[in-house]
């Protein structure tokens, strides 16, 4: 079985198997197509594992009581982990606030942020000031006049968008991942809606893979395909050389067997024809013994006659 398997491998890999150019071209094209498809799939898997999600957002529902606060749960369960420990993140609060006189009279206010783990422990804390952008009375009047028709038709409203950057370059911890956030406003700001946004700050390879996806993917796939083709050609050459060597060895062994048997026959015939003067003759029975063994004595037994014949011989 081993010799049969080796012979099949030799015939399959040898250049003398008689494979036509078309068959070799088809095999080479199939190999290249397989390499390209496998490399593309490999790059997709690597991208999925290496590049985390860019944005994580959650609505913020402010509670107007003694303090304006809100508790945000990012994960459905306490054992869920949604941030990468090797990636830097920034946290900001987006506010859509009406341009009312009450909000303008509040002036500057503070926004406190606490990122907590599943046990409620504070992992990161930040406090940043913010204020509505200033507009003079004349600018507000002109803006209102320009937008009077859309405002009257209800196509738009008087609001402004405010973004407060709270944390930059924050890393999640492996044993204490962030699962919730607590936000507090120092003043009761009137808000249409609020949203907390956690944004990944990509750098290095992740930056190129995310913001320049197609060029990075093409470079990666082309380099991987070239390396795999080179390794495939080298491996094929080594196996083909091994197959050719095995064919040569088997041919030499098969060609030497008839000559060896002929030499043995010639040596045996010469030894039979050559006389041997020093050979000892083999022990053999005498002719009389052979006669006695083969021809029984028909003369009856007579003791006196046998004794007389013995004396005459002496």
Secondary structure, 3 states (H helix, E strand, C coil): CHHHHHHHHHHHHCHHHCCCHHHHHHHHHHHHHHHHHHHHHHHHHHHHHHCCCCEEEEEECCEECCCEEEEEECCCCCCCCCCCCCCEEEEEEEEEEECCHHHHHHCCEEEEEEEECCCCCEEEEEEEEECCCCCCHHHHHHHHHHCHHHHHHCCCCCEEEEEEEEEEEEECCCCCCCCEEEEEECCCCCCCEEEEEEEECCCCHHHHHHHCHHHHHHHHHHHHHHHHHHHHHHHHHHHHHHHHHHHHHHHHHHHHHHHHHHHHHHHHHHHHHCCCCCCCCCCCCCHHHHHHHHCCCCCCCCHHHHHHHHHHHC
